[in-house]
Amino acid sequence: MDKSRIIKSILILVILAVTLAVVNHPKQRRLNVILVVIDALRYDHLSCYGYKRETCPNIDALAKKGALFTQAISQSSHTAPSVSSIMTSVMPNAHFVSGWGCKLNPKFSTLSEILKSRGFKNAFFCGNKTFKIRGVPGMERGFDSFFVTSFNEKEITAKTIQFIRRNKNRQFFIYAHYMNTHSPYIPSEQFKDLFIDDNLYDEKRRLPIVKPSDGLYGYGGIPEYLSRQHMGITNPDYYIAKYDQGLRTVDEEIGTILKALEACRLDKKTIFIITSDHGEMLGEKNLYFHHAIFLYEPLIRVPLIIRCDKIIPRNKVIKQEVSASIDIMPTILDILGINNPGAIDGVSLLPLIRGKTSYPPPYVLADEGVIDKCIRTQEWKLDYIIREGRKEYGLYDLKNDPGESRGLPLAGKGESKLLKDKIDGYIQAKFKKGYASPLLSEDEKNSLRSLGYIQ
């Protein structure tokens, strides 16, 4: 073969490779991404989900401009594994994070790494000081700025707006994590008296102050650590009002960010997502101001709202059950026109939002990280708990028993067998990987005690 034919053949191969690359990699949309995670926020305390208190007027307005999911299920009731699932789109048995200090599995690319490889400037602004104390080693991958403060919503917002203004002429991704709905429930001065003595507030209610027992820091009463930070008040409605004040505080910060986007003419060029890492027990199951350990509905049903003008239809309500944590990354990548990295557990919600197809998985999984796992459909939920070395199953009819008050016997066939087989397969895969929480120093323990994570 002469030289000209060789050169011609090489050119043909190059053209073919470029053509395949164009086919396999759709054109990237020129959009920014802001992901707001509001720690310990239940979906049913947002006014846009029907709550009787006006807790979030700015979020309400945002929801009308995009899609709101009524059955969004978090993949954990604990921050570390949940946020790890958000950032990798894989379940805790794959990313290896069961609690604070566990290293994020380097096998999986994070959302920030993927976007950075596509030219994005990325920032992590977080009010959960545990990310600084112990954190999740590996979570910082792909972020150009990684800032952690302690319950300072104004600082998070200021950093976010500063980053927007500095990078308004390039694509950016911001992860903003607010803590005002996490105990000890610290609202801003502006909203500290809101909801006190309204028609949902019973001044006469009283509960005992309780010490932690078997990892439960609020069973049957007000947790001791929480009461110490609120002058020993024993009325649970006071703390629920504080929780709602915390949400109103974060909502005000979100409104400020949205105004900054508009001022920079980026509001129609930004994917804006609001969700939570998990919920909070506010008296259900006699558990007060508590999360982690269990996977009860108030702990795993979270808000999920996505706005992106011209891509996401306005005022869209999705009643289909979805995986709130692991589906966020593939949805963002799908909207941007970036291919998924491959070995992930989540799926894009964009086809479901557009009404083109039903949601593929027939169930969702959640993993507290240590004790509790569950599998859930819209009608049934199978809980798996390791108690004193024994494994226990609890089957619940969510349609007729949404409070999970009556455990049903497992049947040998049908829905319960399918769910049992699926959860058993997940658990076996986890145990084979065999990850464990690291040891904590005394200083780290004291810091975690202030947040109620340990006692």
JOGI-V715435 format. One record per residue. N is the residue number from 1. RES is the residue in one small letter. PSI is psi as a letter, one per 40 degrees, with the letter a starting at -180 (none if undefined). Layout:
BEGIN
n=N res=RES psi=PSI
n=N res=RES psi=PSI
END
This chain:
BEGIN
n=1 res=m psi=h
n=2 res=d psi=i
n=3 res=k psi=d
n=4 res=s psi=d
n=5 res=r psi=d
n=6 res=i psi=d
n=7 res=i psi=d
n=8 res=k psi=d
n=9 res=s psi=d
n=10 res=i psi=d
n=11 res=l psi=d
n=12 res=i psi=d
n=13 res=l psi=d
n=14 res=v psi=d
n=15 res=i psi=d
n=16 res=l psi=d
n=17 res=a psi=d
n=18 res=v psi=d
n=19 res=t psi=d
n=20 res=l psi=d
n=21 res=a psi=d
n=22 res=v psi=d
n=23 res=v psi=d
n=24 res=n psi=e
n=25 res=h psi=g
n=26 res=p psi=i
n=27 res=k psi=h
n=28 res=q psi=h
n=29 res=r psi=i
n=30 res=r psi=g
n=31 res=l psi=i
n=32 res=n psi=i
n=33 res=v psi=h
n=34 res=i psi=h
n=35 res=l psi=h
n=36 res=v psi=h
n=37 res=v psi=h
n=38 res=i psi=h
n=39 res=d psi=h
n=40 res=a psi=f
n=41 res=l psi=h
n=42 res=r psi=i
n=43 res=y psi=d
n=44 res=d psi=e
n=45 res=h psi=e
n=46 res=l psi=h
n=47 res=s psi=d
n=48 res=c psi=e
n=49 res=y psi=e
n=50 res=g psi=e
n=51 res=y psi=i
n=52 res=k psi=d
n=53 res=r psi=i
n=54 res=e psi=g
n=55 res=t psi=e
n=56 res=c psi=g
n=57 res=p psi=d
n=58 res=n psi=d
n=59 res=i psi=d
n=60 res=d psi=d
n=61 res=a psi=d
n=62 res=l psi=d
n=63 res=a psi=d
n=64 res=k psi=e
n=65 res=k psi=e
n=66 res=g psi=a
n=67 res=a psi=h
n=68 res=l psi=h
n=69 res=f psi=h
n=70 res=t psi=e
n=71 res=q psi=f
n=72 res=a psi=h
n=73 res=i psi=h
n=74 res=s psi=i
n=75 res=q psi=e
n=76 res=s psi=i
n=77 res=s psi=e
n=78 res=h psi=h
n=79 res=t psi=d
n=80 res=a psi=d
n=81 res=p psi=d
n=82 res=s psi=d
n=83 res=v psi=d
n=84 res=s psi=d
n=85 res=s psi=d
n=86 res=i psi=d
n=87 res=m psi=e
n=88 res=t psi=e
n=89 res=s psi=f
n=90 res=v psi=i
n=91 res=m psi=i
n=92 res=p psi=d
n=93 res=n psi=e
n=94 res=a psi=d
n=95 res=h psi=e
n=96 res=f psi=e
n=97 res=v psi=h
n=98 res=s psi=e
n=99 res=g psi=a
n=100 res=w psi=h
n=101 res=g psi=e
n=102 res=c psi=h
n=103 res=k psi=h
n=104 res=l psi=h
n=105 res=n psi=h
n=106 res=p psi=e
n=107 res=k psi=d
n=108 res=f psi=h
n=109 res=s psi=i
n=110 res=t psi=i
n=111 res=l psi=d
n=112 res=s psi=d
n=113 res=e psi=d
n=114 res=i psi=d
n=115 res=l psi=d
n=116 res=k psi=d
n=117 res=s psi=e
n=118 res=r psi=e
n=119 res=g psi=e
n=120 res=f psi=i
n=121 res=k psi=h
n=122 res=n psi=i
n=123 res=a psi=i
n=124 res=f psi=h
n=125 res=f psi=h
n=126 res=c psi=h
n=127 res=g psi=e
n=128 res=n psi=h
n=129 res=k psi=e
n=130 res=t psi=d
n=131 res=f psi=d
n=132 res=k psi=d
n=133 res=i psi=d
n=134 res=r psi=d
n=135 res=g psi=a
n=136 res=v psi=g
n=137 res=p psi=h
n=138 res=g psi=e
n=139 res=m psi=d
n=140 res=e psi=e
n=141 res=r psi=h
n=142 res=g psi=e
n=143 res=f psi=h
n=144 res=d psi=d
n=145 res=s psi=h
n=146 res=f psi=g
n=147 res=f psi=h
n=148 res=v psi=h
n=149 res=t psi=a
n=150 res=s psi=h
n=151 res=f psi=f
n=152 res=n psi=g
n=153 res=e psi=d
n=154 res=k psi=d
n=155 res=e psi=d
n=156 res=i psi=d
n=157 res=t psi=d
n=158 res=a psi=d
n=159 res=k psi=d
n=160 res=t psi=d
n=161 res=i psi=d
n=162 res=q psi=d
n=163 res=f psi=d
n=164 res=i psi=d
n=165 res=r psi=d
n=166 res=r psi=d
n=167 res=n psi=f
n=168 res=k psi=e
n=169 res=n psi=e
n=170 res=r psi=i
n=171 res=q psi=i
n=172 res=f psi=i
n=173 res=f psi=h
n=174 res=i psi=h
n=175 res=y psi=h
n=176 res=a psi=h
n=177 res=h psi=h
n=178 res=y psi=i
n=179 res=m psi=e
n=180 res=n psi=e
n=181 res=t psi=e
n=182 res=h psi=i
n=183 res=s psi=i
n=184 res=p psi=f
n=185 res=y psi=g
n=186 res=i psi=h
n=187 res=p psi=i
n=188 res=s psi=i
n=189 res=e psi=d
n=190 res=q psi=d
n=191 res=f psi=e
n=192 res=k psi=e
n=193 res=d psi=e
n=194 res=l psi=i
n=195 res=f psi=e
n=196 res=i psi=h
n=197 res=d psi=f
n=198 res=d psi=a
n=199 res=n psi=e
n=200 res=l psi=e
n=201 res=y psi=h
n=202 res=d psi=h
n=203 res=e psi=d
n=204 res=k psi=e
n=205 res=r psi=h
n=206 res=r psi=i
n=207 res=l psi=i
n=208 res=p psi=i
n=209 res=i psi=h
n=210 res=v psi=i
n=211 res=k psi=i
n=212 res=p psi=i
n=213 res=s psi=h
n=214 res=d psi=f
n=215 res=g psi=e
n=216 res=l psi=h
n=217 res=y psi=e
n=218 res=g psi=f
n=219 res=y psi=h
n=220 res=g psi=e
n=221 res=g psi=a
n=222 res=i psi=h
n=223 res=p psi=h
n=224 res=e psi=d
n=225 res=y psi=d
n=226 res=l psi=d
n=227 res=s psi=d
n=228 res=r psi=d
n=229 res=q psi=e
n=230 res=h psi=f
n=231 res=m psi=f
n=232 res=g psi=e
n=233 res=i psi=h
n=234 res=t psi=e
n=235 res=n psi=h
n=236 res=p psi=d
n=237 res=d psi=d
n=238 res=y psi=d
n=239 res=y psi=d
n=240 res=i psi=d
n=241 res=a psi=d
n=242 res=k psi=d
n=243 res=y psi=d
n=244 res=d psi=d
n=245 res=q psi=d
n=246 res=g psi=d
n=247 res=l psi=d
n=248 res=r psi=d
n=249 res=t psi=d
n=250 res=v psi=d
n=251 res=d psi=d
n=252 res=e psi=d
n=253 res=e psi=d
n=254 res=i psi=d
n=255 res=g psi=d
n=256 res=t psi=d
n=257 res=i psi=d
n=258 res=l psi=d
n=259 res=k psi=d
n=260 res=a psi=d
n=261 res=l psi=d
n=262 res=e psi=d
n=263 res=a psi=d
n=264 res=c psi=e
n=265 res=r psi=f
n=266 res=l psi=e
n=267 res=d psi=d
n=268 res=k psi=e
n=269 res=k psi=f
n=270 res=t psi=h
n=271 res=i psi=h
n=272 res=f psi=h
n=273 res=i psi=h
n=274 res=i psi=h
n=275 res=t psi=a
n=276 res=s psi=i
n=277 res=d psi=d
n=278 res=h psi=i
n=279 res=g psi=a
n=280 res=e psi=i
n=281 res=m psi=h
n=282 res=l psi=f
n=283 res=g psi=e
n=284 res=e psi=i
n=285 res=k psi=e
n=286 res=n psi=f
n=287 res=l psi=h
n=288 res=y psi=h
n=289 res=f psi=f
n=290 res=h psi=i
n=291 res=h psi=a
n=292 res=a psi=a
n=293 res=i psi=d
n=294 res=f psi=i
n=295 res=l psi=f
n=296 res=y psi=i
n=297 res=e psi=d
n=298 res=p psi=e
n=299 res=l psi=d
n=300 res=i psi=e
n=301 res=r psi=h
n=302 res=v psi=i
n=303 res=p psi=i
n=304 res=l psi=h
n=305 res=i psi=h
n=306 res=i psi=h
n=307 res=r psi=h
n=308 res=c psi=h
n=309 res=d psi=h
n=310 res=k psi=e
n=311 res=i psi=d
n=312 res=i psi=h
n=313 res=p psi=i
n=314 res=r psi=i
n=315 res=n psi=f
n=316 res=k psi=h
n=317 res=v psi=h
n=318 res=i psi=h
n=319 res=k psi=e
n=320 res=q psi=h
n=321 res=e psi=h
n=322 res=v psi=i
n=323 res=s psi=h
n=324 res=a psi=d
n=325 res=s psi=d
n=326 res=i psi=e
n=327 res=d psi=e
n=328 res=i psi=d
n=329 res=m psi=d
n=330 res=p psi=d
n=331 res=t psi=d
n=332 res=i psi=d
n=333 res=l psi=d
n=334 res=d psi=d
n=335 res=i psi=d
n=336 res=l psi=e
n=337 res=g psi=f
n=338 res=i psi=h
n=339 res=n psi=i
n=340 res=n psi=i
n=341 res=p psi=e
n=342 res=g psi=c
n=343 res=a psi=g
n=344 res=i psi=i
n=345 res=d psi=d
n=346 res=g psi=i
n=347 res=v psi=i
n=348 res=s psi=h
n=349 res=l psi=e
n=350 res=l psi=d
n=351 res=p psi=d
n=352 res=l psi=d
n=353 res=i psi=d
n=354 res=r psi=e
n=355 res=g psi=e
n=356 res=k psi=d
n=357 res=t psi=i
n=358 res=s psi=i
n=359 res=y psi=h
n=360 res=p psi=d
n=361 res=p psi=h
n=362 res=p psi=e
n=363 res=y psi=i
n=364 res=v psi=i
n=365 res=l psi=i
n=366 res=a psi=i
n=367 res=d psi=h
n=368 res=e psi=d
n=369 res=g psi=d
n=370 res=v psi=d
n=371 res=i psi=d
n=372 res=d psi=h
n=373 res=k psi=i
n=374 res=c psi=i
n=375 res=i psi=i
n=376 res=r psi=h
n=377 res=t psi=a
n=378 res=q psi=e
n=379 res=e psi=d
n=380 res=w psi=i
n=381 res=k psi=h
n=382 res=l psi=h
n=383 res=d psi=i
n=384 res=y psi=h
n=385 res=i psi=h
n=386 res=i psi=h
n=387 res=r psi=h
n=388 res=e psi=f
n=389 res=g psi=e
n=390 res=r psi=i
n=391 res=k psi=h
n=392 res=e psi=i
n=393 res=y psi=i
n=394 res=g psi=h
n=395 res=l psi=h
n=396 res=y psi=h
n=397 res=d psi=g
n=398 res=l psi=d
n=399 res=k psi=d
n=400 res=n psi=e
n=401 res=d psi=g
n=402 res=p psi=e
n=403 res=g psi=e
n=404 res=e psi=f
n=405 res=s psi=e
n=406 res=r psi=h
n=407 res=g psi=h
n=408 res=l psi=i
n=409 res=p psi=i
n=410 res=l psi=h
n=411 res=a psi=i
n=412 res=g psi=e
n=413 res=k psi=i
n=414 res=g psi=a
n=415 res=e psi=d
n=416 res=s psi=d
n=417 res=k psi=d
n=418 res=l psi=d
n=419 res=l psi=d
n=420 res=k psi=d
n=421 res=d psi=d
n=422 res=k psi=d
n=423 res=i psi=d
n=424 res=d psi=d
n=425 res=g psi=d
n=426 res=y psi=d
n=427 res=i psi=d
n=428 res=q psi=d
n=429 res=a psi=d
n=430 res=k psi=d
n=431 res=f psi=d
n=432 res=k psi=d
n=433 res=k psi=d
n=434 res=g psi=f
n=435 res=y psi=i
n=436 res=a psi=i
n=437 res=s psi=i
n=438 res=p psi=i
n=439 res=l psi=i
n=440 res=l psi=i
n=441 res=s psi=i
n=442 res=e psi=d
n=443 res=d psi=d
n=444 res=e psi=d
n=445 res=k psi=d
n=446 res=n psi=d
n=447 res=s psi=d
n=448 res=l psi=d
n=449 res=r psi=d
n=450 res=s psi=e
n=451 res=l psi=e
n=452 res=g psi=e
n=453 res=y psi=d
n=454 res=i psi=i
n=455 res=q psi=none
END
